[in-house]
Amino acid sequence: MKTIKLTMAQGLLKFLANQFVVRDGIEHKFVEGVVGIFGHGNVTGLGEALEYDSNGLTYYQGHSEQGMAHAAIAFAKQKNRLGIFACTSSIGPGATNMVTAAATATTNRIPLLLLPGDIFACRQPDPVLQQLEVSNDYTISVNDCFKPVSKYWDRILRPEQLMMACLNAFRVLTDPAETGAVTLCLPQDVQAESYEYPIEFFKKRLWHLDREAVSQRAIEEAVKLIKEAKNPLIIAGGGVHYSDATDKLAQFVEKYRIAVAETQAGKSALPWSNQYNIGGIGVTGSEAANKLAAEADLIIAIGTRLQDFTTASKWGFKHPRMKLIHINVNRFDALKMDGMLLKGDAKMGLQQLTAELDDYVTTSSYQEKIHKLKAKWDNEITTLYQLENKSSSGLLQTRALGILNEFVTQEDVIICAAGSLPGDLHRLWRSIQPKDYHLEYAYSCMGYEVAAGLGVRLAKEATDGEVYVFVGDGSFIMLHSELVTAIQEHKKITVILFDNHGYQCIRNLQEGNGSAGFGNEFRYRNKATGRLDGDYININYQQYASALGATSIHVATDEGLLPALKAAKAEKQTCVIIMDVLPKTMSSGYETWWRVGIAETSQSSKVEEAYEAMARCTEMARQY
């Protein structure tokens, strides 16, 4: 057996560089590169390997461990899980900064490879700088924090353990049913230790993403339910994109004339103009989708885990005999709400159903209902897009989105994650083609947005459209470190910063449940009241963005937004457009409800009234 002497870190890079995924006969290089921040625990191990023999893997410098990992998530999401970046950090805080990103990846079912440095396996110099010592279990380091948020976790205590650890890591990373964050903890001494690795271990390795067919028995049972249904509804989730099933879904709905509602991850599966696309569903959904969901006697959920925002906390489906069919590769997701399991690939499942449904088609009255509801909702979007602010300076949020929606092209991608913007985007944004809409809403992680802009830009060719990051001032302040990486790497993104002076989405939630408003706006402390209800903090985002090296533009009126967008598009470098947006100018409601924990007893009668309303809705929600 031929061997090659490498350090564990050198061997890891050599392995990463030779991993490929194959789907539908097409090979894709799986690991595009490494993004990291060096410190003790990785700089003299993995850092040395990257410096002297990267094996063709490009290294990008991160500026926050959480941010760089979010960029890697966005890259993999935009690539439909056919490509990833690995993320490396030092030990201690450098490592734990990535825990939030690991949870974001796993919740979203997105492959993310994390390579945190770890303490010395030999223990000789303990306790080292940044080491947490657990007195009752000395095998624990802070990297054990990754266990509950990782789909696979390993600590490589000897260099030869690298081989089995890598195989297990890629087993999970390339499995559409089990993918998520994978954490390989790398003790800093072991990274630098050499081993005679078999050359065979580093050969080009193909990981085949074979499409899993649904069992014929399950298809036949599902066909029976579909043919019996009077008011069916399809819910398109992220799995439609990851399976590359968007064309197949379009053919399916046009042939059988079934309405399609989209989750946040599923949005853009169909263009907004498709006559059977009735928009987002659930808490942030359209009136059309939520009315049809309430009347549906059959839900066909494709590639979705049916989180509470999709089901309106299981309150949205009101038909007493509603049946549920899941097409999903993940058995865990496909058992949600006691549905019928069609375990398999979304594209394959739709093909199989098409082969068995024969000349089935929905009734003309059902189709007419869809078209009327869709037309009414399209008019509502147009109305909200055209609202004008005639009383003060600043833009209405829905109006700003209307201008943006009209300006972007089908080659562009918009990105968002948290605050009130995802609700307006899910309801109102008119997507044109698959993947022009990039929302992280499984974890709704504040601070994902700017980093995701870098990740999406890395996933797209430089000439392949613009990348627009929609972010509230709250999320921007929380994390925007990878804006520096985008500037450093000449990877242009355009950040649209909606400045509405705080966490207005949560303020709305608070006030909608009895509060007078508390602690959610960016205000100075009022010496008279002792509360944070003084004047707004004056934050000059334009100066700040310019200081980082971005082109920055301030917009205070509707008329100023379009010229700013044109100027930013003409730029070759990263831009930040700061918009003054008025609070409480987002959309809301539309036949839905969301369950939150409300105080049963309170000094406020409005809070107690909100609790009673919540209790009544909870009684109506389905119990699964």
C-alpha positions, 0 to 999 in steps of 0.5 A: 500500500502506497502512503504519503506523509502528511500532517493531519491538517494537510491531509484534511485539505487534500481530502476536501479538495477531491470531493465531488457530488454527482446528481443526474449524471453531472459532477459538481466540485463540492468544496469550493474553499475555506473561509476562516479567522486564524488564532492559536488552535488553527494558525500553525496547523490548518493555517500552515497547510493552507499557506504552503499547499492549499490543494487548489482551495481558495482561502477567504479571510472572515471578519467574524466567525459567525458571519463567515459561517453564515456566508458559507451557509448562503453559498450552499443554499444558493447552490442548492446544496451542491457546493460548500465552503469549510470554516476554520476558527481558533479555539475558545471564543473563535469556535463558539462564535460559530455555534449560532451559525451551526444551528442556522444550518441545521435548522435550514437543512443546509450543509455546513462544514465547521473546523474549530480548533480545539485544546491540546489532545495531549493535555500537557500544557493545560489549561491553555489560553481560552480553555474552559475546564470542566472539573467533573469531566475533563474530556469536555471543551467548549466545542462540545457546545456544537453537539446539539446543533450538529448533524455529525460531530467528531473530535480527532484525537489522533491523526489516523482518525481523520480518515473515518471522521472525513467519511462520516462527515461527507456521508452527512453533508451529502445526504439530502435527508440528514444534512446540516452542520458537521463539526470536526473538532481539531486539537491544535497539537494533532493538527500538526502531527504527521501520519503515513496516510494511504494515497488511496484515501485522497483519490477523487471521490464521487458522492452520488445524490441518487434520487429516491423514488416513492414506493408504488404503494404510497403513490397509489394511496396518495393518488386516491386521496388527490382524486377524492379531494374537492379543494386541494392545496400544494405547499411548496417548500425548500425541498422543491428547489434542492431537488431541482423540481421547479419545472416539474412542479410548474408542469404538475400544477398546470396539468392538474390545475391545483393552487400552490402556496409557497413557504419562505424557503419555497418561494420562487419555485414558481414565478409570481405570474403563474396563474396557480401561484397564490403566494406565501402561506401562513403568518406572513402569507397572502390572503388568497393562500390563507383562505384556500388553506382554511378550506383545503380538504387535502394539503400536499406538502412538498419538501417542507417541515411545516413550521409554525409560520407556515401552518399559522401555529396549526390554526390555518387548516380548518377543514374538519376532514383535512388530509395531509400528504408529505413528499419529503426525503426526510422521514422526520419531517414527513410525519409532521401533523400526522400526514401520509408519508411519501418518502422520496425525492420531490422531483421523482415524487411529482413524476410518479404522481403524474404517471398515475393521475391520468386525466384527473383535473380539479373542478372548474368552480375550484379553478375559478375560486383560485383565479378570483383570489389571486386577482384580488391579492395581486391588486392588494400588492399593487395598492400597497406598493403604490402607497405614498407618504404625504405627511412626513419625511421617510419612506413607507416600507411597502412603497420602498419594496414596490420600487425595489421590486420594479427595479430588480431584474430576473438575474438579480437575487434579494436576501433577507432573514429577520425583522418585519421585512421577511413578512412583507417580502413573503407576502408582496415580493414578485419573484420571477425565476427560481433562486432570485429570492433568498430568505433564511427563515427557519432560524430567522437569524439576525445578522445573517443578511450581510454575510449571506450577501457575500455567500450568494455573490461567491455562488454567482458569476461576477457578471450574473446579476446583482446581489441585493441585501435587504436588512433592517438597522437592528440586524445590520448593527448586530452583524455586518462584519463580512461587508469588509470581506466583500470589499476586500475581495472585490465581490460586489454586493448592494446592501439596502439598509431599512433604518426604522430606529429599532426592532419594529417587528418585535415592537409590533408583536409586543403592542399587538399583545397588550404592551404599550411598547417597551425596549424595542426602539433605539432611543436614549434613556430618558432621565425623567422617566428612567426608561429608554423612551427619549429621542432616537439615537442618531446613528450615521450609517452613511458615514460608517459604511463609507469608512469601511470602504463602501460607496454609501448613499442616503435616501429620505424620499420615494423620489430619491430611491430609484436614482440611488439604485441606478447609481449603485448598479453602475458602481463596481464596488460594494454599495450601501443604500441607507433608507429612512423608513417609517415605523409601522408601515409594513403589511400585516394580518390577512386571515392568519394567527401566530401563537406566542406565550402571553402572560396569563396574569398581568397588571395590564388589562390589555395583556390579559385580554390578549391572553384570552384571545390567544387561548381561544385560538389555541383551542381551535388549532389542530393538536399534533 
